[in-house]
């Protein structure tokens, strides 16, 4: 088994390419390398340069490998389909240009779902026709990524989207063929949703192609559930904490990966609010040291 540990721009607060609060992309690359990582995700397409030569030089300068990229767009909204496709095609082209393998699909935050993040019983559900169209949009992009670009495509459950809770993820996995859609499994979002990430991994390890390591502060989560706190407010309260400080059992996660001979990248993501008093590079270094302490 060869597991490599990377990080992602979201750990520096980068969620959208044009957010004026974003740090300079070169700083993110430099700090990622300084914190001990050998790989990094693309971030939202447009944050890093789409000129392959420019980005390749910067990656090489920092001895970093591009791992993959995320299409974090509104798959749930048919009016946003052109925007989803634009993000998907540009991300695929960037990944192929740099030899990256992992295309991650995330249904972005919906105003219909954000108020009930982490509360499955209260969350609005799609009707049958809306779900079918939603599923087909995900399958379309998955097939494009897998067949047209040769990428490994994984679905990523995310708080406040319409693939949030475990039954929704299971349903999608049942309805979209495994040869075009695997799982990018995020430990923290699964916990936030109120489910056991270790138990899910045991059931689905054969379909998990890529991992996102994220932890959840149980006290902040409990308060968010009790107070019906929305997703963005919970982020601002620090629901995503340093690895090893939350409720995800990372030694058990490691053992499952070992037992099944998992090989490839696992990427640290500690989503943060850049308006708070945070030090992304300090957190990135602490997360790398924690993973090393348990054998990663």
N, C-alpha and C positions, 0 to 999 in steps of 0.2 A: 504494500500500500504506500502510495506517495500522495500526501496531502500538502498542498501549498496554501499559504494564508495571504490574502489580499485585503484591500480596503476599498472604499468607494467615496466619491465626492459628497454624498449625502452626510457623511460623518463630519464634513466641514459646513454643513447647513445648506448645501447646494441641492435644491429640488427642481428649480426651473432655470432655464438657461439665461433669461434676461432679468433675473432678480438683481436689483442694484446692490443688495447686501452681500452678494456672492464675493468670496475672496478671489484674487487672481488665479487663473488656472495653473500657472507655473508654480505658484506658492503651494497649491494643493499637491502637485506632483512632488515637489521638493520635501514637504513635510511628511508626506506618506512614506517616502524613502527613508527619511531621517528617523521615523518611528519604527523602522525595522521590517517594512513590508516589501515584497518583491513584485507585487502586481496591483493593479488598480482598475476599477471599472471606468467606463466612458463618462458616466454621469448623463444628465439630460442632453440629448444631442443638440449641439450648438454652444454648449458651455466650453468644451475643448475645441480646438481648431478642427475644421473639417478638411483642411489641406493635409493630406496624409504625410507629406514630407516634413511639414512643420511639427506635427505631433510626434512622428517617429523620432525625430531628432531629440525632442524634449524627453520622450520616454527613455531613449538610450542614454541620455545625459544623466538620468536619475536611476539607471539600471532597473527600470520597471517594465513589466509586460502588461499589455492590455488584456484583461480577462474577458470582458463581455460588456454588454450595455442593456439598459432598461428602456422599454417603451411604456412610460407611465402616462397614459392618456385615457380619455373617456370612452372606453369600449362600450359603456352602458348607454351612451347617447348617440342615436343614429345621426343626429345633426352634426356630430363631430367626426364623422367617418373619414372625411378627407384629411382632417388634422391627424387622426390616428394613422392613416396610411402614410402620410408625409413623414411622421416620426419614425414609423417602422422601416420605410425604405432607406431613409438617411442613416438610421442606426445600423441596419444590415450592411450597407455599403462601407461604413466606417469600420465595422468589425472585420469584414473580409479584408479590407486594406491593411489591417494590422495583424492578421492571423489570429484574432480572438475567436472564441468558440461559442460563448453563451449569450443567447438572445433571451431576455427576460420580459415577460408580458405582465403588466399590472393594470387592472382597471383602476383608474384614478379616483380620487375622492369625489363622492357625489353629495350634493346638498341634501339629498333624500336619505343618505346613510350616515353622514358625519355626526348628527346628533345622537345616534345610537351605537357608536363605536363601542365594541366590547360587550354589547347587550343583545344577544341573539334573539331572545324572546320578544324584544320590542322593535326589532328592525323591520322596515318595510320590505316586502318581497315583490319580485316581478311576477306578472301573470305569465301564463304558458307561452303566449305569442311573443311577449317581450323577451322572455328568457331564451327562446329558440333563436331569435334574431341576434341577441347578445352572444350566445354560444357560437353562432355561425361566424360572427365577426372575429372572435378570438381564433377560431379554427382557420379562418382565411389567412390571418397573419401568421399563424403557426405553420401552416403549409408553405406559405411563401418563404419564410425563414429557413425551414428545413429543406425544401426541395429546390428552391431557386438559388439560395445562397449557401447551402450546405452547413447551416448552423444547428447547434443543439438548442432547442427552444424549450423554455420552462415557464409554466404558469406560477405566479407568485401571489398568494393570498395577501390582502392588505386591508388593514383597518379602514373602515369608512367607505370602502368600495363595495361592489356587488359580488365579488369573490372575497369574502371576509371570513365567514364562519365555516367550520369543517364540513357540514353537510353540503354547502354550495361547492366547495372544492371537490368533494367526493363526486358530486353529481356531474361536474364538468369533466372530471377524469373518466367517468363512465361513458360520457357521450362524445368525447373527442379521441381519436385513435392515438395510442401511445407512440406510434412511430413518428408522429409529427409533434406531439406535445408531451413533454415530461414535466417534472416538478423542480422549480427553484424553491427550496424550502427555507422559509424564514422562521427561525425559532421564536423570535420575539413577537411577531405579529400573530403567530398561532396562540401564544400565551395570552396576548392582549384580547384575543377573540373569546377567551374562556375555555380553551381546550388544551390538552396535554401534548406538547410537541414531541416528547419521547415516545408516547404511545402511537402517535401518527407515524413517526419515522419507522417504528417496528413494522407497521402494516404496509408501508409504501416504499420502503428503502429501495426496492428494485426499480422504481420509477423516478427516484430522486437523482437528478443529474448534476445538481449544483446546490450549494448551501449558502445562505446568508445567516451569519451569526449575529444575533441581537438579543439583548436581555431586557427584562421588564422589572421595574421597581414595584414589588407587590403592594406596598402601602399606597403609592400613588394610584396604582390600578384599582385597588379596593375603594379608594375615595372617589375615583372617577366613575366607577360603576354605581356607587351609592348615591352620588350627586348628579347622575346623568350628565356628566361632563362630556362635551363634544371632543372630537379628535384633536383639533388644533389647540384647544385649551389644555388638553392632557399633555400634549407635546411640550407646551410652555411650562407645565408643572414638573417636567422631568421624568415622564413615564419611562423613557428609554434611558437606562442607566449603563454604567460600565459593566462589561462582561464579568460574571462571577459575583456581582453585587445584587443580582435579582433572583427571580424564581425559576429560571431555566437551568436544568441539571446538565451542565456542559460535560462533566465526566461521563454521564450516561450517553450523551450525544456522541462523544468520541468513541465509546465502546461499540455502539451500533455501527458506526462507520468502519471501525476496525474489523468487526465480525463479518461484515459484508464486503470487505476488500475495496471500499470506496477509494477512488483515485481521482485527483484533480483539485480544483480550487474550492476553498471555502472563504467567503469574503465577509469581513467585519463591517457591520453597518451600525453606527450609533447616531440615528437621526437626532439633530439638535436644532434648536431655535437660535439663529445667529444673532438675534437681538439681546439674548441673555448673556450673562457673564460666564462664558464658556471658553475653554482652551482646547480646540479640536486636536491639536498635535499631542497635548498632554494625555487626553483620553485615548487617542490612537496608540500611544506608547504603552499606556497602562493595559489596554486590551491585548496588545501583542504580548506583553510580559505575563499576563494571566494565562493566555493560551499556552505559552511555553511552559508555564508551571504545571500544567496538567497533561503535557506530552504532545502538544501540537507544534 
